[in-house]
Structure formats: structure tokens, C-alpha cells
Amino acid sequence: MDWGLKNRLSRIIKPESARTVMLAVDHGYFLGPTSGLEVIGKTVKPLLPYADSLMLTRGALRTSVPAECDIPIVLRMSGGTSILHDDLSNEDITTSMSEAIKLNVSAVAISIFVGSAHEKETLTNLAKLVTQGEEYGIPVLAVTAVGREMTRDAKYLSLCCRIAAELGAHLVKTYYCDDFEKVVETCPVPIVIAGGKKIAEQDALKLAHNAISHGAIGVDMGRNIFQSD
């Protein structure tokens, strides 16, 4: 792993703790102005001191995060469908790596949809992004999106995470499940946990605790943070 890639990863995963708290506010790319993110900047600003990195789209970054802000950025690089469609898996790469470099990001993120109608496209897009990331020293976070027809169990999530790692992802974002340690054991790169839909605050804290206790290096949560009271 090249120095630049290692350096960028160290901005996201803190070397002193080997942990990370990532704040995800990229939901608008398919949900639009979802509850809590109607005005992105208003939501993000008070949360920045508590996050190790911020995951969002290029449009949100340019319009809603001050340029003098020094928080590491994880740039959402995939999209193309909205909540109005039944199949959200028909995504493509929506931002170039050269633009990611111009935006001085610490990592880029792309969703994969294992088992979906567009599985091949999302996996080959991940592979292409990893190749570019390796060329320019930018880590790639693979987000294991789960379609309505998929079960979030250890067997399925292990499959997703392992495929992402085998294609070169440097980090994987996935869901917590029973027997989560099996997911971690079979994935050779670090895993962060998605929060998913809003749940009770104590349940979200328990989810994060259990995930880290079973091998996750941290969380990449959004709605369970910005939709909290």
C-alpha cells in the first residue's frame, strides 16, 4: 500500500485507537430531502466536532461544507436511481476520480448490490474505482447495499463483504447481524457498520457496541444520528 493511500486511511481510521466514527449524510442522492437533512449545512455543522469523517456527495460538499473545514471527506461516487424506482441497484459511477482529487477527499465510496439485477455492473464499477484509487492513492469504501428481497444474515453479508474485499476495496460498510464475527473473520479488510433506518437511541448505541465488540472498527451512521432528538 502506497504512502498516500496509507496516509488518507489514517485520517479516517484513527491510528491511536484503530477506530472510526463516520457521519453519513449522503442519503439525498436517492432519497431527496429526507427528514433531518432538509438543509444539509444546518444539520452537518453542529455534528462535525464529533465525527472522524464525513460521507457525502460532491454537490453536498460544495454547497454545504465550508472549505476551511478540515474534517476528512469520504466522497459518494455512485448513484443514478431514486426512491421512486423499485430497483435501486441500477447505479453507475457518477463522479470522476480527478474530481475527487480536486475536492481533496480522503476516500471515495461506492455501493454494491450483490444478488440484485445489476450485480455485475455494481461489482465491475467497484473494481474500476479501486484501480483508479490505487493509481492515485485514494482508498475505496464499498457499501454493501441490501435489496428488499435479501436477508441480512451472516451468510449473505459474508458473501458481500468478501467479494468487495476480493475486488480490492480498502474498507467495507455493511450491516450488523447475528453471528457477525463470521462476517468479520472472512473479510480481510476493516468493516464499519451502517445504521440503517432510524431506531431508538439506546438500540442504536447497543447496535454500535455489539458490532465493535464482534470485530467492526467503527460506525458509518446517518439517520440514527441526524434524526435523533
N, C-alpha and C positions, 0 to 999 in steps of 0.2 A: 504494500500500500504506500503510495507516494506521500511525501511530507504534506503537501497542500490538502490532500484528502484527509489525512490524519488530523491536521490542524482544524479543519472545518468540523469534523466529527467531535473533536474535543470541545468545541463551542456548544454543542448540543448535549452530549453526554459528559457531565462534569467529571474531570479526572479524579478529583479528590473523593468523590462518592460513588462513581460509576453509575450514577442515577440521572434521571431527567424528568422534568415536568414540562411537557409541551402543551401549549394552548392552541387548539384548533378552532379557527374562525373562517374556514373555507366553505362552509355549508351553502352559501349563496350561489355557488356555481351551478347547483342543480335545484336547490330549494327556494331561491329568491330571498326576499327579506323575511326570513324566518324569525320567530319570536326571540327577542333578546339581541338580534343582530339587525334590527331595522336601520339603525345608524351605526355603522361599524366602528368608526373612530370613538364615538361616545362609549361604546361597550369595551373596546380594547384598552384605552388609555389607563383606566384605574387598575387594570389587571396586569399590566406589563411588569411591575416590580416583583410579581410573584411567579413569573414564568421563566423557564430557562430558554425557551424558543417560541416562536410564533409561526403557525402554519396557516397560510392564506394564499389567495390568488394574486396575480400581478396587478389587477385592477384595484383590489382592496389595498394592496401595499402602497401603490402610488397615490391613492386618494385619501387614505385613512390612517397612515402611519407616518409620523414626522421623520424626515430624512436624518435628523440628528439623533434619532433613537438608535441605540447600539445593541438591541436585542437580536440574537441570531434568527434568521429567517429561513423557514422551510417552505419553498415555493410549490404550490399545487400546479402540476404541469399537464393534467389530464382533464377531460370534460367532453361535452358535446351533446348531452341529453338532459332533459329536465324531469321534474317530478310528475309532469303531465303524461309521461310515457310509462307503460307497464314494464318495459325492459330498459333498465338504466345502464346495462353493460355495454352499450354501443358507444364507447368512448374512444377518443383519439388523443394524441399529444397536441396540446393547444398553445404551447409556449416553446420558443426555441432555447437551446442551451446558451446561445450567445446573449439572449436577453436576460437569462438567469445570471450570467456573469456580470452584465451591466448593472443588474439590481443588487449585486454583491451578496448573494444569498449564501447560506451555509450548507444547504441541502435542497434537493428537489423531491417531490412526491408524486406518485402515480398510482391509480387504483388498478387492481387486477380482479377479474371476475372468473374464478375457477369453477367450471361446471356450467357456465352460462352459454347462451347462444353465441356470444362474441368472445369466448375464452381465448381463442388463438390470437385475435387482434390485440387484446389487452396484454397478453404474455409477450408477444413479439414487440409491442411498444415498450414494455419494461426492459427487454433485452437491448433494444436500440438506445434507450435512455441511459442504461448502465454503461454501454460502450462509450457514449459521449461523456458521461460523468467520469469515467476512468481517464479519458483523454484530457479533461480539463481539471481534474482533481475535485470534483463535486460529488458528495455522497448521494445515493438514491434511496429513498424510503418507499417501500412497496406497501400499499394499503390493501389488505385482503377484504375487499367488499363482498358482502354476503347477500345474494338474491333472496327473494321471498320464498323460493322453493327449496333453499338449502337449510340444513340443520347445523347450528353452531355447536358441534360436538368435537371432541379431541381428534377423532379420525379425519374429519373434513378439514379442520383448521390446521392439523399437522401437514396434510397434503398441500394446502395453500401456502403455508409458511416455508415448507421445504422447497417447493417449486420456485418461490420468489428468491430464496437464497441461492438455489442452484443456477438461476438466471443472472445472479450477480448482485442482487440488492444488498445494500450495506446495513440496512435496518428494515424491520418488518413491523407494521402496525396490524394488530388483529384483536379478536375478542377473547375475553376470559371464558373458560368453560370448565366443567368437571374434568378431572384428570389433566389439568393444564400443564403439569410438569412434563407430560409426554410430548406436548407441543414444543415446549422449550428444549427438551433433550434432543429432539430430532431436527431442530433448526440451528444451523451453525453460526447464525448472526444474531445480534441482540433484538429483542422483541419489546415493543411498547404496546400498552393496552388502550383500545378505543373505549370510550364511554357509552356510545350509542345514544338512544333516546333518553330524555330526562327521567331520572328515578329519584326517590327520596335521598336527601343528602347523606344520611347515615348509611344507606345502602351503597351509594357511590363511594364513600370512604372505605367501606368494607370490601367492595369490589377491588379498589386500588390496593388495599392491604393484602388481600388474598393473592392477587396477581403477582405482586412483588415478592411475597413470601414463597411463591411457587416458581420464581425464576425470571419474571419480567424485570426490565431495568427501569421502568417508569411508566408514565401515562401520557397519552396524547388525547386529551379530553376537550370537549367544547360545550355541548348543551348542558352537561352536568356541572359546568362552571358558570357560563354566562346566563343560564336560565334559572340559576339559584337565587333565592331571596337574599 
